[in-house]
Amino acid sequence: MLRCVDGTLYTGCTSSLTRRLTAHARGSAKYTRSRLPVELVYSESVSDRSAALRREAALKRLPRPQKLALCGMTDG
């Protein structure tokens, strides 16, 4: 999960966290391109791509306060 400069949270999944963070930093990811810089605030590993996609969907359904709590952050 990334925190964008405007305070929004971006959730995605990848097989290479380093590669994906580099892509976000370069501005090649559509959502974060206009919200740079971004900061990695939460990540977790799962067993396979299917599990990653399920977990991504579950995280996206969480209300913002729960996402922030998961990251150890508060709004403000």
Rosetta constraint file for C-alpha pairs under 8 A:
AtomPair CA 1 CA 9 HARMONIC 6.58 0.50
AtomPair CA 1 CA 10 HARMONIC 5.54 0.50
AtomPair CA 1 CA 11 HARMONIC 4.59 0.50
AtomPair CA 1 CA 12 HARMONIC 6.76 0.50
AtomPair CA 1 CA 40 HARMONIC 6.02 0.50
AtomPair CA 1 CA 41 HARMONIC 5.75 0.50
AtomPair CA 1 CA 42 HARMONIC 4.91 0.50
AtomPair CA 1 CA 43 HARMONIC 6.14 0.50
AtomPair CA 2 CA 9 HARMONIC 5.55 0.50
AtomPair CA 2 CA 10 HARMONIC 5.03 0.50
AtomPair CA 2 CA 11 HARMONIC 6.53 0.50
AtomPair CA 2 CA 38 HARMONIC 6.06 0.50
AtomPair CA 2 CA 39 HARMONIC 5.34 0.50
AtomPair CA 2 CA 40 HARMONIC 4.54 0.50
AtomPair CA 2 CA 41 HARMONIC 5.57 0.50
AtomPair CA 2 CA 42 HARMONIC 7.05 0.50
AtomPair CA 3 CA 7 HARMONIC 6.00 0.50
AtomPair CA 3 CA 8 HARMONIC 5.85 0.50
AtomPair CA 3 CA 9 HARMONIC 4.68 0.50
AtomPair CA 3 CA 10 HARMONIC 6.45 0.50
AtomPair CA 3 CA 38 HARMONIC 5.55 0.50
AtomPair CA 3 CA 39 HARMONIC 5.23 0.50
AtomPair CA 3 CA 40 HARMONIC 6.47 0.50
AtomPair CA 3 CA 41 HARMONIC 6.40 0.50
AtomPair CA 4 CA 8 HARMONIC 5.37 0.50
AtomPair CA 4 CA 9 HARMONIC 6.17 0.50
AtomPair CA 4 CA 10 HARMONIC 7.35 0.50
AtomPair CA 4 CA 32 HARMONIC 6.92 0.50
AtomPair CA 4 CA 35 HARMONIC 5.50 0.50
AtomPair CA 4 CA 36 HARMONIC 6.18 0.50
AtomPair CA 4 CA 37 HARMONIC 6.27 0.50
AtomPair CA 4 CA 38 HARMONIC 4.43 0.50
AtomPair CA 4 CA 39 HARMONIC 6.55 0.50
AtomPair CA 5 CA 35 HARMONIC 5.57 0.50
AtomPair CA 5 CA 36 HARMONIC 5.74 0.50
AtomPair CA 5 CA 37 HARMONIC 5.63 0.50
AtomPair CA 5 CA 38 HARMONIC 6.03 0.50
AtomPair CA 6 CA 35 HARMONIC 6.22 0.50
AtomPair CA 10 CA 31 HARMONIC 7.88 0.50
AtomPair CA 10 CA 32 HARMONIC 7.65 0.50
AtomPair CA 11 CA 56 HARMONIC 6.74 0.50
AtomPair CA 11 CA 59 HARMONIC 7.40 0.50
AtomPair CA 11 CA 60 HARMONIC 6.70 0.50
AtomPair CA 12 CA 56 HARMONIC 6.13 0.50
AtomPair CA 13 CA 52 HARMONIC 6.29 0.50
AtomPair CA 13 CA 53 HARMONIC 6.78 0.50
AtomPair CA 13 CA 56 HARMONIC 6.45 0.50
AtomPair CA 14 CA 20 HARMONIC 6.78 0.50
AtomPair CA 15 CA 49 HARMONIC 7.78 0.50
AtomPair CA 16 CA 20 HARMONIC 6.22 0.50
AtomPair CA 17 CA 21 HARMONIC 6.04 0.50
AtomPair CA 18 CA 22 HARMONIC 6.24 0.50
AtomPair CA 19 CA 23 HARMONIC 6.30 0.50
AtomPair CA 20 CA 24 HARMONIC 6.27 0.50
AtomPair CA 21 CA 25 HARMONIC 6.14 0.50
AtomPair CA 21 CA 40 HARMONIC 7.94 0.50
AtomPair CA 22 CA 26 HARMONIC 6.15 0.50
AtomPair CA 23 CA 27 HARMONIC 6.35 0.50
AtomPair CA 23 CA 28 HARMONIC 5.40 0.50
AtomPair CA 23 CA 29 HARMONIC 6.44 0.50
AtomPair CA 24 CA 28 HARMONIC 5.86 0.50
AtomPair CA 24 CA 29 HARMONIC 5.37 0.50
AtomPair CA 24 CA 32 HARMONIC 6.45 0.50
AtomPair CA 24 CA 33 HARMONIC 7.04 0.50
AtomPair CA 24 CA 38 HARMONIC 7.49 0.50
AtomPair CA 25 CA 36 HARMONIC 7.14 0.50
AtomPair CA 25 CA 37 HARMONIC 6.70 0.50
AtomPair CA 25 CA 38 HARMONIC 6.96 0.50
AtomPair CA 26 CA 33 HARMONIC 7.96 0.50
AtomPair CA 27 CA 32 HARMONIC 6.78 0.50
AtomPair CA 27 CA 33 HARMONIC 4.36 0.50
AtomPair CA 27 CA 34 HARMONIC 7.70 0.50
AtomPair CA 27 CA 36 HARMONIC 7.46 0.50
AtomPair CA 28 CA 33 HARMONIC 6.42 0.50
AtomPair CA 29 CA 33 HARMONIC 5.73 0.50
AtomPair CA 30 CA 34 HARMONIC 7.87 0.50
AtomPair CA 31 CA 35 HARMONIC 7.47 0.50
AtomPair CA 32 CA 36 HARMONIC 6.20 0.50
AtomPair CA 32 CA 38 HARMONIC 7.39 0.50
AtomPair CA 41 CA 71 HARMONIC 5.88 0.50
AtomPair CA 42 CA 70 HARMONIC 7.70 0.50
AtomPair CA 42 CA 71 HARMONIC 5.50 0.50
AtomPair CA 45 CA 52 HARMONIC 7.90 0.50
AtomPair CA 46 CA 51 HARMONIC 6.22 0.50
AtomPair CA 46 CA 52 HARMONIC 5.93 0.50
AtomPair CA 47 CA 51 HARMONIC 6.48 0.50
AtomPair CA 47 CA 52 HARMONIC 7.65 0.50
AtomPair CA 48 CA 52 HARMONIC 6.27 0.50
AtomPair CA 49 CA 53 HARMONIC 6.17 0.50
AtomPair CA 50 CA 54 HARMONIC 6.32 0.50
AtomPair CA 51 CA 55 HARMONIC 6.09 0.50
AtomPair CA 52 CA 56 HARMONIC 6.02 0.50
AtomPair CA 53 CA 57 HARMONIC 6.21 0.50
AtomPair CA 54 CA 58 HARMONIC 6.25 0.50
AtomPair CA 55 CA 59 HARMONIC 6.13 0.50
AtomPair CA 56 CA 60 HARMONIC 6.17 0.50
AtomPair CA 57 CA 61 HARMONIC 6.39 0.50
AtomPair CA 58 CA 62 HARMONIC 6.75 0.50
AtomPair CA 59 CA 67 HARMONIC 7.27 0.50
AtomPair CA 62 CA 66 HARMONIC 6.10 0.50
AtomPair CA 62 CA 67 HARMONIC 6.25 0.50
AtomPair CA 63 CA 67 HARMONIC 6.47 0.50
AtomPair CA 64 CA 68 HARMONIC 6.18 0.50
AtomPair CA 65 CA 69 HARMONIC 6.16 0.50
AtomPair CA 65 CA 74 HARMONIC 7.39 0.50
AtomPair CA 65 CA 75 HARMONIC 7.53 0.50
AtomPair CA 66 CA 70 HARMONIC 6.12 0.50
AtomPair CA 67 CA 71 HARMONIC 6.41 0.50
AtomPair CA 68 CA 72 HARMONIC 6.15 0.50
AtomPair CA 68 CA 73 HARMONIC 4.90 0.50
AtomPair CA 68 CA 74 HARMONIC 5.73 0.50
AtomPair CA 68 CA 75 HARMONIC 7.21 0.50
AtomPair CA 69 CA 73 HARMONIC 5.55 0.50
AtomPair CA 69 CA 74 HARMONIC 6.65 0.50
